[in-house]
Amino acid sequence: MSEGKKLRAGLIGLGAMGRNHARILSGLDGVELVGIVDPAGDTTGTLRAPVVPELGELLALGLDYAVVACPTALHEQVGLDLAANGVCALIEKPLAQSVESAVRLVEAFESRGLVAGVGHIERYNPALQNLRTRLEAGELGEVYQVVTRRQGPFPHRIADVGVVMDLATHDIDLTSWVTGQDYTSVSARTVSRSGRLHEDMVAVVGQLADGTMVNHLVNWLSPLKERSTVITGDRGCFVADTLTADLTFYANGAIDTEWEALRAFRGVAEGDMVRYAIPKREPLLVEHERFRDAVEGKQSDIVTLRQGLRTVQVAAATLESASAGVTVSIAPSGAAPEPALP
């Protein structure tokens, strides 16, 4: 891109998330939103960019990159069409409905040398970004456990995937990213109580490559909206509330004792509690800035398609575990997961 020239961006999908993408793209420095694809058109009449019914019409406008925010079932075909036309893409999470589809998307963009990423927005949450920095600095010491809770009412906009692919992929990605560790196994149970085709509740116990225990509780069945990540280690625990972007540290207040009988016990006690004051920029805006920079050829921290593929693999292993009632081992290097004895 020449100096001073804006990137030409397109958007596919005007659902709840798509409209947020349109809002950000409309005011993003260095970017011009030139067109949007949605068969229903602009139902609000508030969009400044033209809305067309077919992807071909959007491609004809000339794009540097596109944001894919259509239903997950359409990600593969839309992504392959964009790659075939030399268009970079930011694809909403999950990358695809299946591991096989995700692999085809990775190969399509990589083989053409195109910049492509996945919209795992939690990576740009201020609380989690601050938490990751503190973990990397060793402030928690050895990490023992990661526990996430993500629950709330049923989102009627979701029809093509269940709670594992739609919501649990947030927790899978953020856990691996924050700790810097891959999943090696998962054991899960699911239920469906809302009368829909897919599961609407999942409980997961997993293990990371360094032995850290992981627990995820995710559902669409609660009137309570909760987004919590708790990481416990030998110096205490961090609690990140990603709804409010607050990060709190609870220190382990254990002190040395002169009582001989208790010296062998490595216990914990309540210590100081600190809530950190951190800048709170909108995660979606930061995600778009990072992707814009990557398209411009600048060094930028985006969620790569291969990272998105890995998350789909762990989610697929979670569904396999719940279906078969076994623990599923997850092989490294993108290999397909395989069941292990419970």
VOPAGU-2260 file (C-alpha; in pm, 1 decimal, decimal comma):
REM VOPAGU-2260
SITE   aa  ch    i         X         Y         Z
SITE  MET   A    0       0,0       0,0       0,0
SITE  SER   A    1     139,9     338,9     -94,1
SITE  GLU   A    2     193,7     606,6     171,5
SITE  GLY   A    3    -132,5     783,9     258,0
SITE  LYS   A    4    -356,6     541,3      69,3
SITE  LYS   A    5    -632,4     377,2     269,6
SITE  LEU   A    6    -684,5       2,6     277,3
SITE  ARG   A    7   -1009,2    -101,8     108,3
SITE  ALA   A    8   -1205,5    -328,5     343,5
SITE  GLY   A    9   -1521,8    -530,4     301,1
SITE  LEU   A   10   -1754,5    -698,9     549,7
SITE  ILE   A   11   -1949,7   -1022,3     507,5
SITE  GLY   A   12   -2244,8   -1050,2     745,6
SITE  LEU   A   13   -2460,4    -794,7     928,5
SITE  GLY   A   14   -2566,1    -993,1    1232,8
SITE  ALA   A   15   -2505,7    -871,2    1588,0
SITE  MET   A   16   -2128,9    -909,4    1559,3
SITE  GLY   A   17   -2123,1    -791,5    1199,0
SITE  ARG   A   18   -2279,2    -458,8    1293,4
SITE  ASN   A   19   -2009,6    -407,0    1555,1
SITE  HIS   A   20   -1746,5    -476,5    1291,3
SITE  ALA   A   21   -1918,0    -225,0    1059,3
SITE  ARG   A   22   -1908,6      38,3    1333,9
SITE  ILE   A   23   -1535,4     -10,5    1392,0
SITE  LEU   A   24   -1445,0     -31,3    1022,0
SITE  SER   A   25   -1637,7     287,4     947,8
SITE  GLY   A   26   -1407,7     489,4    1173,6
SITE  LEU   A   27   -1081,2     296,1    1159,8
SITE  ASP   A   28    -776,8     506,2    1070,9
SITE  GLY   A   29    -619,3     408,9     741,1
SITE  VAL   A   30    -916,9     199,4     631,4
SITE  GLU   A   31   -1215,8     261,6     405,3
SITE  LEU   A   32   -1519,0      33,9     437,6
SITE  VAL   A   33   -1616,0       4,5      70,2
SITE  GLY   A   34   -1894,8    -251,7      85,0
SITE  ILE   A   35   -2089,9    -506,8     287,8
SITE  VAL   A   36   -2251,3    -838,3     193,5
SITE  ASP   A   37   -2581,3    -939,9     351,3
SITE  PRO   A   38   -2883,1   -1090,4     170,1
SITE  ALA   A   39   -3119,8    -896,6     398,2
SITE  GLY   A   40   -2963,5    -562,7     308,4
SITE  ASP   A   41   -2932,1    -267,4     546,0
SITE  THR   A   42   -3246,0    -304,1     757,5
SITE  THR   A   43   -3164,4       4,3     964,4
SITE  GLY   A   44   -3068,8     240,7     685,0
SITE  THR   A   45   -2780,2     374,9     891,5
SITE  LEU   A   46   -2481,0     226,9     709,8
SITE  ARG   A   47   -2271,0     454,5     491,5
SITE  ALA   A   48   -2121,7     173,4     281,9
SITE  PRO   A   49   -2328,4      -0,3      12,1
SITE  VAL   A   50   -2483,8    -335,4     109,3
SITE  VAL   A   51   -2489,5    -597,9    -166,9
SITE  PRO   A   52   -2647,8    -946,5    -167,8
SITE  GLU   A   53   -2360,0   -1148,4    -317,4
SITE  LEU   A   54   -1989,7   -1186,8    -239,2
SITE  GLY   A   55   -1903,8   -1147,8    -607,7
SITE  GLU   A   56   -2044,5    -794,7    -606,7
SITE  LEU   A   57   -1828,8    -705,0    -308,8
SITE  LEU   A   58   -1515,9    -850,1    -469,8
SITE  ALA   A   59   -1584,7    -643,2    -781,0
SITE  LEU   A   60   -1539,1    -327,4    -571,3
SITE  GLY   A   61   -1171,8    -417,7    -516,3
SITE  LEU   A   62   -1064,1    -521,7    -166,9
SITE  ASP   A   63    -740,6    -536,9      28,3
SITE  TYR   A   64    -906,0    -738,9     304,7
SITE  ALA   A   65   -1243,2    -854,9     431,8
SITE  VAL   A   66   -1396,2    -932,0     769,2
SITE  VAL   A   67   -1599,4   -1254,8     771,0
SITE  ALA   A   68   -1885,3   -1231,7    1022,4
SITE  CYS   A   69   -2141,0   -1461,4     859,0
SITE  PRO   A   70   -2266,4   -1786,0    1021,6
SITE  THR   A   71   -1989,3   -2035,7    1102,2
SITE  ALA   A   72   -2125,6   -2286,2     850,1
SITE  LEU   A   73   -2040,0   -2039,9     570,9
SITE  HIS   A   74   -1686,1   -1955,0     683,7
SITE  GLU   A   75   -1513,8   -2216,3     470,7
SITE  GLN   A   76   -1672,2   -2127,9     136,7
SITE  VAL   A   77   -1650,0   -1752,0     191,9
SITE  GLY   A   78   -1288,9   -1782,9     307,8
SITE  LEU   A   79   -1188,9   -1999,2      12,0
SITE  ASP   A   80   -1347,6   -1749,6    -228,7
SITE  LEU   A   81   -1159,4   -1461,3     -67,0
SITE  ALA   A   82    -829,1   -1650,0     -81,0
SITE  ALA   A   83    -885,1   -1743,4    -445,3
SITE  ASN   A   84    -928,2   -1372,8    -523,4
SITE  GLY   A   85    -615,5   -1267,5    -333,2
SITE  VAL   A   86    -804,3   -1096,6     -50,2
SITE  CYS   A   87    -672,0   -1106,7     307,4
SITE  ALA   A   88    -929,2   -1201,4     572,5
SITE  LEU   A   89   -1015,8   -1162,4     937,9
SITE  ILE   A   90   -1253,2   -1452,2    1009,2
SITE  GLU   A   91   -1475,4   -1449,0    1315,7
SITE  LYS   A   92   -1427,7   -1731,0    1563,7
SITE  PRO   A   93   -1454,8   -2020,9    1545,1
SITE  LEU   A   94   -1247,0   -2047,9    1228,6
SITE  ALA   A   95   -1472,8   -2324,9    1095,6
SITE  GLN   A   96   -1730,2   -2585,2    1197,1
SITE  SER   A   97   -1487,5   -2875,0    1166,7
SITE  VAL   A   98   -1116,8   -2950,6    1178,3
SITE  GLU   A   99   -1121,6   -3049,0     811,6
SITE  SER   A  100   -1275,1   -2716,0     706,3
SITE  ALA   A  101   -1028,2   -2525,1     921,5
SITE  VAL   A  102    -734,5   -2709,3     762,5
SITE  ARG   A  103    -857,5   -2620,2     413,5
SITE  LEU   A  104    -878,9   -2252,2     510,1
SITE  VAL   A  105    -526,7   -2254,8     655,2
SITE  GLU   A  106    -388,0   -2412,6     339,0
SITE  ALA   A  107    -578,4   -2173,7     108,9
SITE  PHE   A  108    -443,7   -1855,0     265,4
SITE  GLU   A  109     -93,2   -1982,6     343,5
SITE  SER   A  110     -38,8   -2118,8      -7,1
SITE  ARG   A  111    -108,7   -1771,2    -149,1
SITE  GLY   A  112      94,4   -1582,8     109,8
SITE  LEU   A  113    -210,5   -1388,1     230,0
SITE  VAL   A  114    -250,6   -1234,2     574,4
SITE  ALA   A  115    -537,6   -1404,4     758,2
SITE  GLY   A  116    -649,6   -1413,2    1119,5
SITE  VAL   A  117    -924,3   -1530,7    1352,4
SITE  GLY   A  118   -1140,3   -1300,4    1564,4
SITE  HIS   A  119   -1066,3   -1441,5    1909,2
SITE  ILE   A  120   -1149,8   -1111,2    2071,7
SITE  GLU   A  121   -1073,1   -1215,2    2430,6
SITE  ARG   A  122    -701,7   -1190,2    2352,4
SITE  TYR   A  123    -751,2    -814,2    2333,5
SITE  ASN   A  124    -943,6    -784,1    2659,9
SITE  PRO   A  125    -742,2    -544,9    2881,5
SITE  ALA   A  126    -772,7    -768,9    3188,4
SITE  LEU   A  127    -639,9   -1075,1    3005,2
SITE  GLN   A  128    -362,8    -884,3    2831,2
SITE  ASN   A  129    -245,3    -749,6    3166,7
SITE  LEU   A  130    -277,9   -1094,9    3322,8
SITE  ARG   A  131     -66,1   -1254,9    3050,3
SITE  THR   A  132     208,3    -997,0    3102,3
SITE  ARG   A  133     212,8   -1070,1    3476,2
SITE  LEU   A  134     224,1   -1447,1    3421,0
SITE  GLU   A  135     514,4   -1408,1    3178,9
SITE  ALA   A  136     695,0   -1202,3    3444,3
SITE  GLY   A  137     653,6   -1490,0    3692,8
SITE  GLU   A  138     435,4   -1295,9    3936,4
SITE  LEU   A  139     224,3   -1603,8    4013,1
SITE  GLY   A  140     512,9   -1850,3    4031,0
SITE  GLU   A  141     421,6   -2201,4    3921,7
SITE  VAL   A  142      72,0   -2215,8    3770,2
SITE  TYR   A  143    -149,8   -2492,1    3910,7
SITE  GLN   A  144    -493,8   -2440,8    3759,8
SITE  VAL   A  145    -696,3   -2233,1    3512,9
SITE  VAL   A  146   -1071,9   -2210,9    3574,4
SITE  THR   A  147   -1312,3   -2028,4    3344,1
SITE  ARG   A  148   -1685,4   -1966,1    3378,0
SITE  ARG   A  149   -1879,4   -1831,9    3081,1
SITE  GLN   A  150   -2253,8   -1845,0    3114,3
SITE  GLY   A  151   -2562,4   -1645,7    3025,0
SITE  PRO   A  152   -2897,8   -1654,4    2842,9
SITE  PHE   A  153   -2944,8   -1826,8    2507,2
SITE  PRO   A  154   -2834,8   -1610,5    2210,0
SITE  HIS   A  155   -3108,4   -1654,1    1950,2
SITE  ARG   A  156   -2869,5   -1535,7    1676,8
SITE  ILE   A  157   -2679,2   -1868,5    1699,1
SITE  ALA   A  158   -2832,3   -2161,4    1510,1
SITE  ASP   A  159   -2554,7   -2352,9    1332,5
SITE  VAL   A  160   -2323,2   -2450,7    1620,6
SITE  GLY   A  161   -2355,8   -2537,3    1988,7
SITE  VAL   A  162   -2210,8   -2379,2    2297,9
SITE  VAL   A  163   -1875,5   -2559,3    2257,6
SITE  MET   A  164   -1791,0   -2408,0    1919,1
SITE  ASP   A  165   -1955,4   -2071,9    1982,9
SITE  LEU   A  166   -1856,5   -1992,9    2342,7
SITE  ALA   A  167   -1610,1   -2249,9    2475,5
SITE  THR   A  168   -1370,6   -2165,4    2191,2
SITE  HIS   A  169   -1320,8   -1829,5    2366,8
SITE  ASP   A  170   -1199,1   -2008,7    2679,3
SITE  ILE   A  171    -991,1   -2265,3    2493,6
SITE  ASP   A  172    -804,9   -1997,2    2301,1
SITE  LEU   A  173    -754,1   -1756,8    2591,8
SITE  THR   A  174    -631,9   -2034,4    2822,4
SITE  SER   A  175    -369,2   -2156,0    2577,3
SITE  TRP   A  176    -266,7   -1797,7    2492,1
SITE  VAL   A  177    -245,9   -1666,8    2849,0
SITE  THR   A  178     -44,2   -1963,7    2975,0
SITE  GLY   A  179     158,5   -2023,6    2657,4
SITE  GLN   A  180      70,8   -2393,9    2677,6
SITE  ASP   A  181    -107,4   -2636,7    2443,2
SITE  TYR   A  182    -387,1   -2865,8    2556,0
SITE  THR   A  183    -287,9   -3232,5    2577,0
SITE  SER   A  184    -621,2   -3387,3    2683,2
SITE  VAL   A  185    -984,2   -3304,3    2757,3
SITE  SER   A  186   -1271,8   -3481,1    2928,7
SITE  ALA   A  187   -1615,8   -3327,3    2884,2
SITE  ARG   A  188   -1986,8   -3366,3    2946,6
SITE  THR   A  189   -2261,3   -3183,1    2759,1
SITE  VAL   A  190   -2638,1   -3144,5    2787,8
SITE  SER   A  191   -2908,1   -2993,0    2568,4
SITE  ARG   A  192   -3208,1   -2846,4    2747,4
SITE  SER   A  193   -3328,4   -2568,6    2516,7
SITE  GLY   A  194   -3478,4   -2795,8    2251,1
SITE  ARG   A  195   -3216,2   -2704,2    1992,3
SITE  LEU   A  196   -3011,6   -2942,9    1780,6
SITE  HIS   A  197   -2681,3   -2863,7    1953,1
SITE  GLU   A  198   -2554,3   -2876,5    2311,1
SITE  ASP   A  199   -2619,9   -2574,0    2531,3
SITE  MET   A  200   -2407,8   -2661,6    2835,7
SITE  VAL   A  201   -2061,4   -2811,4    2872,9
SITE  ALA   A  202   -1829,3   -2891,3    3162,7
SITE  VAL   A  203   -1467,0   -2960,7    3071,0
SITE  VAL   A  204   -1164,7   -3087,6    3261,3
SITE  GLY   A  205    -842,0   -3059,1    3066,4
SITE  GLN   A  206    -466,9   -3069,7    3098,6
SITE  LEU   A  207    -201,6   -2846,4    2943,7
SITE  ALA   A  208     142,1   -2951,4    2825,3
SITE  ASP   A  209     310,9   -2838,9    3148,3
SITE  GLY   A  210      63,9   -3032,6    3364,0
SITE  THR   A  211    -161,2   -2738,1    3451,4
SITE  MET   A  212    -518,7   -2842,7    3528,3
SITE  VAL   A  213    -795,3   -2668,2    3333,0
SITE  ASN   A  214   -1166,7   -2641,3    3406,7
SITE  HIS   A  215   -1428,5   -2476,2    3184,0
SITE  LEU   A  216   -1798,4   -2431,0    3265,3
SITE  VAL   A  217   -1989,1   -2285,5    2971,6
SITE  ASN   A  218   -2363,1   -2259,0    2912,2
SITE  TRP   A  219   -2651,3   -2077,1    2745,8
SITE  LEU   A  220   -2894,7   -2170,1    3022,3
SITE  SER   A  221   -2829,0   -1913,3    3293,6
SITE  PRO   A  222   -3004,8   -1581,0    3361,6
SITE  LEU   A  223   -2674,3   -1478,0    3523,5
SITE  LYS   A  224   -2420,8   -1342,3    3275,8
SITE  GLU   A  225   -2070,6   -1431,9    3388,7
SITE  ARG   A  226   -1727,9   -1414,0    3224,8
SITE  SER   A  227   -1460,2   -1516,1    3472,3
SITE  THR   A  228   -1105,0   -1648,5    3443,8
SITE  VAL   A  229    -926,3   -1758,1    3762,9
SITE  ILE   A  230    -562,6   -1868,5    3751,6
SITE  THR   A  231    -415,1   -2018,4    4067,9
SITE  GLY   A  232     -46,3   -2065,8    4139,3
SITE  ASP   A  233     191,1   -2099,5    4432,0
SITE  ARG   A  234     191,7   -1724,6    4505,7
SITE  GLY   A  235    -183,6   -1672,8    4494,0
SITE  CYS   A  236    -444,3   -1630,2    4223,4
SITE  PHE   A  237    -549,1   -1383,2    3955,3
SITE  VAL   A  238    -918,4   -1322,6    3886,5
SITE  ALA   A  239   -1005,0   -1160,4    3552,5
SITE  ASP   A  240   -1361,5   -1041,3    3492,3
SITE  THR   A  241   -1378,7    -995,0    3117,6
SITE  LEU   A  242   -1721,2    -828,3    3131,5
SITE  THR   A  243   -1579,1    -534,7    3327,1
SITE  ALA   A  244   -1212,7    -583,7    3222,3
SITE  ASP   A  245   -1111,0    -586,8    3590,5
SITE  LEU   A  246    -808,8    -782,7    3714,5
SITE  THR   A  247    -762,7    -868,8    4081,5
SITE  PHE   A  248    -476,8   -1048,0    4256,7
SITE  TYR   A  249    -528,4   -1245,8    4577,4
SITE  ALA   A  250    -189,9   -1307,8    4738,5
SITE  ASN   A  251     -97,7   -1624,2    4921,2
SITE  GLY   A  252     -37,6   -1493,9    5273,9
SITE  ALA   A  253     133,4   -1808,4    5406,3
SITE  ILE   A  254     434,1   -1728,7    5623,9
SITE  ASP   A  255     710,5   -1938,2    5774,0
SITE  THR   A  256     629,1   -2099,8    6106,2
SITE  GLU   A  257     850,0   -2197,1    6396,5
SITE  TRP   A  258     613,5   -2479,4    6486,2
SITE  GLU   A  259     808,4   -2789,4    6381,9
SITE  ALA   A  260     501,2   -3004,3    6327,8
SITE  LEU   A  261     365,3   -2762,3    6064,5
SITE  ARG   A  262     684,0   -2694,1    5869,6
SITE  ALA   A  263     625,1   -2982,8    5628,6
SITE  PHE   A  264     280,1   -2850,8    5532,5
SITE  ARG   A  265     277,6   -2624,0    5228,6
SITE  GLY   A  266     -48,5   -2442,1    5285,7
SITE  VAL   A  267    -197,1   -2108,7    5192,7
SITE  ALA   A  268    -363,2   -1827,8    5379,8
SITE  GLU   A  269    -548,5   -1513,7    5280,2
SITE  GLY   A  270    -307,1   -1234,3    5202,0
SITE  ASP   A  271    -328,8    -896,0    5035,9
SITE  MET   A  272    -585,3    -828,6    4762,6
SITE  VAL   A  273    -499,8    -587,6    4483,3
SITE  ARG   A  274    -728,9    -466,7    4203,1
SITE  TYR   A  275    -517,5    -324,3    3925,9
SITE  ALA   A  276    -594,8       3,8    3751,8
SITE  ILE   A  277    -543,3     -71,2    3382,8
SITE  PRO   A  278    -629,3     117,7    3062,1
SITE  LYS   A  279    -951,7     -16,4    2910,5
SITE  ARG   A  280    -959,4      22,6    2533,3
SITE  GLU   A  281   -1235,4    -154,7    2340,7
SITE  PRO   A  282   -1109,3    -504,3    2252,2
SITE  LEU   A  283   -1275,1    -508,1    1908,8
SITE  LEU   A  284   -1105,0    -181,8    1812,7
SITE  VAL   A  285    -766,0    -316,6    1922,5
SITE  GLU   A  286    -828,0    -636,6    1724,9
SITE  HIS   A  287    -899,6    -434,2    1410,1
SITE  GLU   A  288    -595,7    -212,0    1459,5
SITE  ARG   A  289    -370,7    -515,7    1491,9
SITE  PHE   A  290    -514,0    -678,0    1180,6
SITE  ARG   A  291    -492,2    -356,4     977,1
SITE  ASP   A  292    -125,8    -326,5    1073,2
SITE  ALA   A  293     -61,8    -687,4     968,4
SITE  VAL   A  294    -220,2    -627,1     626,9
SITE  GLU   A  295       0,4    -319,7     588,3
SITE  GLY   A  296     303,1    -544,0     643,4
SITE  LYS   A  297     385,3    -417,4     990,7
SITE  GLN   A  298     485,3    -639,9    1281,5
SITE  SER   A  299     156,4    -712,8    1457,0
SITE  ASP   A  300      14,9    -957,8    1708,9
SITE  ILE   A  301    -283,9   -1126,4    1542,3
SITE  VAL   A  302    -445,8   -1465,4    1600,9
SITE  THR   A  303    -317,2   -1673,5    1311,3
SITE  LEU   A  304    -525,1   -1928,2    1122,8
SITE  ARG   A  305    -304,1   -2204,9    1259,7
SITE  GLN   A  306    -382,9   -2089,6    1614,1
SITE  GLY   A  307    -750,8   -2081,4    1520,1
SITE  LEU   A  308    -717,8   -2433,8    1381,3
SITE  ARG   A  309    -568,9   -2554,8    1707,7
SITE  THR   A  310    -868,0   -2413,3    1897,4
SITE  VAL   A  311   -1107,4   -2592,5    1661,8
SITE  GLN   A  312    -913,3   -2916,0    1721,7
SITE  VAL   A  313    -950,9   -2882,9    2099,9
SITE  ALA   A  314   -1321,2   -2799,1    2062,4
SITE  ALA   A  315   -1369,7   -3102,6    1838,0
SITE  ALA   A  316   -1191,7   -3318,8    2096,6
SITE  THR   A  317   -1426,4   -3176,0    2363,0
SITE  LEU   A  318   -1733,6   -3277,0    2161,9
SITE  GLU   A  319   -1582,2   -3620,4    2091,2
SITE  SER   A  320   -1515,0   -3671,7    2460,8
SITE  ALA   A  321   -1870,1   -3578,8    2556,1
SITE  SER   A  322   -2016,4   -3804,6    2287,8
SITE  ALA   A  323   -1801,2   -4109,5    2365,6
SITE  GLY   A  324   -1771,7   -4060,3    2741,3
SITE  VAL   A  325   -1392,6   -4089,3    2735,0
SITE  THR   A  326   -1090,4   -3868,4    2786,3
SITE  VAL   A  327    -952,1   -3758,0    2449,1
SITE  SER   A  328    -580,2   -3700,9    2402,3
SITE  ILE   A  329    -481,8   -3414,5    2173,7
SITE  ALA   A  330    -168,7   -3473,3    1970,7
SITE  PRO   A  331      80,2   -3189,2    1914,7
SITE  SER   A  332     165,0   -3018,0    1585,2
SITE  GLY   A  333    -191,2   -3002,3    1460,2
SITE  ALA   A  334    -236,4   -3380,2    1441,9
SITE  ALA   A  335    -589,9   -3513,5    1475,5
SITE  PRO   A  336    -707,3   -3589,7    1831,1
SITE  GLU   A  337    -753,3   -3949,4    1931,7
SITE  PRO   A  338    -941,0   -4111,0    2221,2
SITE  ALA   A  339    -758,7   -4243,9    2526,4
SITE  LEU   A  340    -876,0   -4469,1    2804,5
SITE  PRO   A  341   -1072,1   -4288,1    3076,6
